[in-house]
Amino acid sequence: GVMLSPRLGAESEVVPHILRVRGGSYYESPLVGGVVGRIHGTGGLDVRLFEWSVFGLLDHFDYWRLSVAADVASDYLSTAVSVGLWH
């Protein structure tokens, strides 16, 4: 069958070239009978750290970043932390 999952979100670079924040929400449809759907709240941020070309392997304009994210719902919590590139 067809399953709908409405989503809404926004992202902004609140401190230019240093900090991005995002937030949103979505509805998780029930996958089996007798289970109710639930609404999730999501959020995260990216912080630009420092410039490092990894001994010349990356372009000079690449910066490292730290990212943190969370997804919260009734009886559910998922978190993530990652390091990547701010491009």
N, C-alpha and C positions, 0 to 999 in steps of 0.2 A: 504494500500500500504506500500511499504518499504520506510523508510526515513533514509538518511545518515547524520551523524553529525561528521565530522572529528574533532579530538582534538589533541592538542600538549601541553605538559607541562614539567616543570622541577622543582625539589626541591633540596635544598642544606642546609646542616647544616653549615652556614658560620662562626659561632663561636661555636666550638665543645661544646656540652652539655649545650648551653645557647640560641642560636638563630638559628631558621630554617626559610628560606624564600622560597617562591614558586611563580611561575608565569606560565601563559599559555594562550591559546586561543582556541576557538572553533567556529564552524559555526552552527548557529541556523536555521534549515530549516523552510520554511514557512509552517504553519499548515492549512491555508485556501487559496483558490484562490484569486488572486489579491493582495497578500501581498508578499513583497520581504523578503528573508532571511537576516540575519545580522551576522556580526562577533563580538564575545565577547572577551574582554581582562579580564583576571582574575589574582588575586594576593593575597598574604597573608603572614603572618608571625606568628611564635610561639616564645614566650619568656618564658624561664624557670624562675619561681619566687622563690619558697622556698620549703623546705622539711617540710611536716606536715602529720603525720599518722592519723589524725582525731581521736585522743584519742585511738590509737591502732587499728583502723579498717582497715587501709591500711598498705601495706608492707613498710618497712623502706626505700626502694629505690625509692618510689614514690614522685615526686615533683609536685607542682601545676604549671600550665602554663596559660598564657594569649594568646589568639589567636585573630587575626584580619584578615578579608578577604573582598574582594570586587570583584564584577562582573560588568563590564561596557560595554555598547553597545549603539548604536544610540537610543536615547529616552529611555534609561534604565539604572538604577543604583541600585545595591543591595549590602548592606554591612552587616557584621556580626561581633559581638564581643562575645567571649565565654571564660569561665574559665573551665579548665579540668585538666587532669593528664598528666605529662610528664613521660613516662614509659621507 
